[in-house]
Amino acid sequence: MSLESYIWFPYHDKDCKDVTNVKLIEKKTLDEISNLTRIDYYPLKIPKDFCGCSMKVTPYGIPPYTIVNNYTDANGNEVYEDNGLSSELLKLFAQVYNITLLFRKSPNKFGIVQTANVFLDAVVGNTDFVVGAVVLLPMVTRYVDCSIPLTYESLKILAPCPTQLERVHKMVTIFTPTAWLSIGLVLVFVCCTLWFASSCKKKCDFNELIPFSRLTYCIHITWATFLGNSVPQMPKSTSVRCIFVIYIWYCLALNTVFQAFFTTYLIEPGYSKPYKTVDELAAANPKYVYVESMEAAAISIDYKEHLKFRNRIDCSDIMRCVDHFSFTYDIATFVPQKFAKYYILLKGLGDVRPICYLEGNVLSVPLAIGVHRGDPLMQILNEIIQRFTEGGFVGRFWCSLKHKYLLQKRRKEENKMYFVFTLKHLQPVFVLMGFGNIISLIVLMFEIFVSKVLLLRQTVLKENRK
């Protein structure tokens, strides 16, 4: 009579999850039963070779953490492939331990229901790994075990970028309203002073020119000098000359400053003030589109600033929302920072359509790989993650991804040292010139009308005298 000891584990002797073979580890006769303590009843459970057994992977999240592609194989079956950060590292893990990864279809929306279904599949064993947006927060770790962090992500509030100001508006605002008012008062003061001083000189010593004693002439030369034009005659008396010379220097300084800013704003009128805080953005009342899962993550850390937005729109498909944002610039939303950078690379936008955020991070979280609770693969998975992250795998992944999309879009950085001055920049000048011509035409028509009225009046008076 003998005592036989058997044991069985998955992934041994070409068995995968469904164990069909048991292994005899010891056989003892009755005389040898006293040596049972020498039997190793707990051999290493995790083999070094998984014999190509398949494991299911569920990608969850947004690019670049999940980059899912699908194709049809020779048997007509739809096959999914994920090239995101977590999946690329998991592929290396599978290569080391001879595992076949089968990628499942990724949910295209990220609401509460879709998120819960993904992690419930891991709880009941329908999937072996959850990759992508697996954040180390209590709302996730209560359902699955998570590996050590692969990388860290910052969640920011996407805000409308500053818009370019209109050139005509910017040129009008070169001086403040107070400055324009003071300039107008100076013109009136100089005009009245020249007229009063010239009138006094003409009455006292008859040494001043007759035109300067007329108010209309003083208005004419004051305005002409202000615009940088020459005057037909200079005053003769010393006091009037001094007043006029001081006014000329004032106009020279004012025109120098104005022309410097005028040329600058013709080329680059500048941008409006950017949004910096949630209060400033909420006051503008933009459309606030939200993703339920990101809202839940923010609320889990007691962040409630986003509740200040009143015009709220549910948008579980964040790619569609950001596509809309890149053309309209009229929405605000939570967005992972690396996703925004990936989106710029994907669309080839570069500096054409920048993406702007509010100051500060809403949430900074580590990202990991999720597995079923108590999964024995966790230990070796953590060892592989630590080795590859210490070896610079994450940095290499981002560089390769950037290089790939730059080559696809063939983006070339423009030389910012030179600026092309086109007719578009001269448009405000022609607008102002046209406005001035219209005013001049109105004044001319008014003068012709007044002259005709005066001439008609003189004719009537002459006829009455006769």
BAKOL-661031 format. One record per residue (C-alpha): x negated, y negated, z negated; residue in one letter. Coordinates in steps of 0.02 Angstrom, whole numbers, plus 50000, padded with zeros to 5 digits. Layout:
BEGIN
XYZA...
This chain:
BEGIN
500005000050000M499354982650045S499794964250024L499784953850183E499774934750184S500464925250334Y500554906950375I501214896350519W501004878250571F501554868650725P500264864750860Y499254880650824H498884894150951D499784884551090K501344882850983D502094865750986C503494860350871K504454876650891D503384889550802V503494906950877T501904914950811N501384917850632V499584920450583K498904933750467L497634925350355I497264939450231E497644957750200K497284965450029K497494982749958T498184985549785L496434987549719D495934970449790E497424960549727I496364953249587S495414943049720N496984933949787L496344917449719T495004917449854R496304916349993I496474899050072D498354896850077Y498214878650134Y497084877850285P496914861850383L498644857450448K498074845450586I497144853950727P495854845350835K496724851350993D498604849851014F498554860851169C499394847751279G501004847851178C502184833751218S502704819851100M504014806751132K503624788151126V504944774451117T504334757251174P505244743251085Y504954724751103G504434711751228I502894709951337P501434710751316P501724723051175Y502774733851290T502514733151479I503684746751541V503684752851721N504714766951795N504574778051947Y505354793952018T504294809652016D504274823652145A505744832352060N506834816852070G506704813051885N506484795251824E504864793451730V504404778851618Y502664772251582E502164759251454D500554749251468N500764738351315G499464736151179L500124749651061S500414762151202S498674759551274E497914763451105L499094778251083L498534785051253K496744785251191L497324794251034F498244807051142A496704809351251Q495624813351100V496834826151029Y497504833151195N499294826951176I500524823751318T501504807751291L503274806351359L503904788451362F505744785251336R506764771251410K506504754851318S508044744751265P508214729251372N509024719351230K508434716151054F509994714050951G510284721450779I511154736850849V509794740750977Q508424738450846T509304749750721A509554763450853N507694763550895V507144766350716F508564778550679L507894789450821D506244790350726A507164794450564V508114809350639V506614815350741G507194810750916N505554801650944T503814804050874D503114786350894F503874769050901V502724756450984V502814738051024G503644725650907A503464736350750V503204723050617V502654727050441L504194719950355L505354728450229P506734729150360M505634741250460V504614750450329T506174756550239R506544767650390Y504844773050458V503054774650405D501884762250489C500074763650535S498744750950489I498934734550586P498344733950766L498454715050779T499374700150709Y500724689650790E501374672050752S503184667650778L503444649550830K504904638550880I504884634751066L505374616651098A505644605651252P503994598251309C503744579351323P504404572851489T503464560851602Q504074542951582L504734532851728E503414521151798R504574506151812V505154508451633H503374510251571K502804494451661M504234484451586V503714490551415T501884485551435I502304471551313F503534473051173T505164462951176P504404451151048T502894448351160A504004444851311W505004432451208L503424423551150S502804422651331I504444414751384G504354402051242L502564397651293V503144394551472L504544383151414V503394374151291F502014371151421V503264365451552C504074352851433C502394346951366T501704343751542L503264334451593W503324323951433F501454319851434A501474315451619S503004304451598S502184294851455C500564292551552K501514286351704K502444273451600K500894267751503C499444266451627D500134272651793F498604284451805N499604300751823E500284308051983L502134304952014I502574323652046P502054328651868F503324316551797S504724326951874R505364341951772L505684352751925T503884350751983Y503224355451809C504294371051811I503624375451983H501764373851940I501994382351771T502794397651851W501544397851996A500064397351875T500824411151770F500924422251925L499104418351970G499424406452115N498554389852145S499414372952127V499374359452263P498784345552146Q497914344151978M498434331251846P497304315951834K497414310451653S496254318751527T497594323951402S498694332051533V497184340651610R496704348151441C498454355051416I498454362351590F496694370151573V497184378651408I498724385551493Y497664392151639I496524401651517W498064408651430Y498774414851596C497084422351645L496964432551485A498764438051494L498644443351677N497024452851646T497844463251510V499424465851612F498494471251769Q497424483651672A498944492251598F499904490351761F498604499951862T498484513251726T500354516251719Y500474516951908L499304532151905I499864540251742E501374532851654P501204544551506G502424555951417Y503794554351290S503474558151106K503344576851071P504414585650942Y503434590350787K504684595850655T506314605450650V507234589950590D506654579850743E507154593750861L508834596750776A509224578150789A509054579550980A510384593450974N509644605251107P510354622151151K509664634451023Y509624652151091V509244665750967Y508814684250965V509664693550824E508144703950777S507014688650764M508334679450664E508424694150544A506524694350527A506504675750483A507924677450358I507034692350276S505654680450220I506924667250165D506614655550312Y508184645250346K507584629950441E508274636650605H510034635850533L509974616950558K510284619150745F512134617050783R512244621750967N511844640350947R511914653151089I511624671851069D510304678151192C509664695751161S508724695951327D507284684451285I506484685851459M508044678651540R508114664651412C506304659651439V506554660451628D507964647951606H506874637151493F505434636251617S506564627351742F507704616751632T506704612551474Y508314610551375D508284624651248I507414629351086A507114646951020T505984658250919F504594665451025V503014675650987P501474665651035Q500624679651132K502234682451230F502214664251284A500424665851345K500854681851437Y502354673651519Y501264659451586I500064672351660L501484682851732L502324668151820K500694659951871G501224643551792L499594638151712G499674619551675D501144616851794V502444621751666R501674621251493P502564628851344I502684618351187C502994623051006Y503404614350845L501994612450721E501644627250608G502144645550612N503854652050564V503174669350530L501494678050542S501624697050540V500504712150574P501044724150712L500844742950695A501444759850762I502954767850681G503114786650646V504334798150556H504194797350366R502894809550300G502164813050472D500484821850448P499794812950604L499734796550510M498004799750437Q497114803550600I498114789850689L497484777050564N495694783250588E495824781150777I496614763750760I495264757950641Q493854764050753R494564756250911F495024739550830T493294738250752E492564741950923G493474727051002G494854736451091F496174723051058V495074709051128G494654719551280R496504722951311F496954704351312W495484700051426C495934713951549S497754708751550L497314690551583K496084695151719H497374706451803K498724693151818Y497504679551868L496934690452013L498724694352063Q499244676152067K497554670252134R497634655252024R496274642152051K495934629051921E496104611651993E494724599051972N495384586251848K493974573651881M494824566052033Y496544558852057F497434556652225V498284539752237F499834542352346T501344532252402L502304539952257K501264529652136H501544513752238L503424516052236Q503694505152080P502724490952164V503874491252314F505384492152200V504804476552108L504384467952273M506104472052342G506924465652183F505914449452197G506394447452380N508234449452337I508104436252201I507164424652321S508494427152454L509864422952329I508944407152275V508674402152458L510514404452498M510964394352344F509784380252396E510514380152573I512264379652500F511814365152383V510964355552524S512484357852636K513634351752497V512544336452464L512424332652650L514314334152668L514554322952517R513414309552589Q514344310452755T516014308252666V515344293452566L514704284852724K516374287052811E517284280052660N516164264652659R516574261152838K
